[in-house]
Amino acid sequence: MKQGDVILTPVPQADGKLKNRSTIILREMPSYGDLLVCGVSTQLHQYVKGFDEIISPEEEDFKASGLLSISLIRLGFLAVLPRSRILGSIGTISSNRHKRLLKTLSDYLVIL
């Protein structure tokens, strides 16, 4: 698995329970090989303008993503997961989208 892959993994929910969710690998963390991932959701009402991204069937990388319907890439839903928790890869996003997500996240993190 590599950066930009859309994967399926158990992710902690707000109630503390684990639920298998689609996530996107943003970066491999140094040293132990854990992965920084962001959540993917079909709950479009959670969209944060200028931060999250919507991926839809009209976009060129949608089919390769393995997602089944228009979805929200949630940069505000982050987790660091060990590779052992990943159930598998369902697809990938374009390198342009991946770079854009990283830039959006890094720009937000350095705002003073």
C-alpha positions in Angstrom: 0.0 0.0 0.0 1.1 3.5 -0.8 0.2 7.1 -0.3 -3.0 8.0 -2.2 -4.4 4.5 -1.9 -8.1 4.3 -0.8 -8.1 1.5 1.9 -10.6 -0.2 4.1 -9.8 -0.2 7.8 -11.5 -0.3 11.2 -11.6 3.3 12.5 -12.7 4.6 15.9 -16.0 6.4 15.8 -17.2 9.2 18.1 -18.9 6.6 20.3 -15.6 4.7 20.7 -16.7 1.7 18.6 -14.7 0.5 15.6 -16.3 0.6 12.2 -14.8 -0.5 8.9 -14.4 2.7 6.8 -12.9 3.8 3.6 -9.9 6.0 4.3 -7.1 7.5 2.2 -3.4 7.1 3.0 -1.9 10.6 3.2 1.6 9.8 4.5 3.7 7.0 5.9 4.9 8.1 9.3 8.6 7.9 10.1 10.2 5.0 12.0 7.5 2.4 12.5 5.7 2.6 9.1 2.3 3.6 10.6 0.0 5.4 8.2 -1.6 8.8 8.5 -5.1 8.5 7.0 -8.1 10.7 6.5 -11.7 9.5 6.5 -14.0 9.2 3.5 -17.8 9.6 4.0 -20.9 9.8 1.9 -22.3 12.2 4.5 -21.8 15.3 2.3 -23.5 17.6 4.9 -20.2 17.3 6.9 -18.3 19.2 4.1 -16.0 21.9 5.4 -15.5 24.4 2.5 -11.9 25.1 1.6 -10.7 22.2 3.7 -12.4 18.9 2.7 -12.8 17.7 -0.9 -15.7 16.0 -2.7 -14.9 13.3 -5.1 -17.7 12.5 -7.6 -18.3 10.2 -10.6 -17.7 13.0 -13.0 -14.1 13.4 -11.9 -11.3 11.6 -13.7 -9.9 9.7 -10.7 -13.3 8.6 -9.3 -13.4 5.2 -11.0 -9.9 4.3 -9.9 -10.7 5.3 -6.3 -13.0 2.2 -5.9 -15.6 4.4 -4.2 -19.2 3.6 -5.1 -20.8 7.0 -4.9 -20.1 10.7 -4.5 -18.0 11.0 -1.3 -16.4 13.5 1.0 -12.7 13.3 1.7 -12.5 14.5 5.3 -9.2 16.2 6.3 -10.7 16.8 9.7 -11.1 13.1 10.4 -7.5 12.0 10.8 -6.0 8.8 12.3 -2.6 7.2 12.5 -2.9 3.4 12.0 -0.5 0.5 12.0 -0.3 -1.4 8.7 -1.6 -4.5 10.5 -5.1 -2.8 10.9 -5.6 -2.4 7.1 -8.0 -4.8 5.6 -7.1 -4.0 2.0 -6.9 -1.5 -0.8 -10.0 -0.7 -2.9 -8.4 1.9 -5.2 -6.4 5.0 -5.5 -6.8 8.8 -6.0 -4.8 10.8 -8.5 -1.4 12.1 -7.5 -2.7 15.7 -8.1 -5.6 15.2 -5.7 -3.2 13.6 -3.1 -0.8 16.5 -3.4 -3.7 19.0 -3.1 -4.9 17.2 0.1 -1.5 17.4 1.7 -1.1 21.0 0.8 -4.5 21.9 2.2 -3.7 20.1 5.4 -0.2 21.5 5.8 -1.3 25.1 5.0 -3.9 24.8 7.7 -1.4 23.4 10.2 1.0 26.3 9.8 -1.6 29.2 10.1 -0.6 31.3 13.0 
